[in-house]
């Protein structure tokens, strides 16, 4: 009876936790569920650990904002911000790279 990240401090906490787990954690918990947009949960029938790994590798959709519960436009905002940061850095580096040479400005006699 180990619950990672939880706080079971006494008998009553353990009793409540065990009851919730008995109600929620069922064999068919993920049956027909969608683990992400466009990514259905695999049927556990006949799949080994390697089978699950192969299923995920073959069927996991490309990363996108909806995979993380974000709006589609959030990627556009992120890319605009990243591009702006890159160009600001380039301009700062260019502005600080002046000067050079030195000398008295005179020609060779």
ABEGO torsion letter per residue (X at the ends): XBBBGBBBABAAAAAAAAAAAAAABBAAAABGBBABBGBBBBBABGBBAAAAAAAAAAABBBBBAAAAGBBAAAAAAAAAAAAAAAAAAAAAAAAAABEEGEEAGBBBX
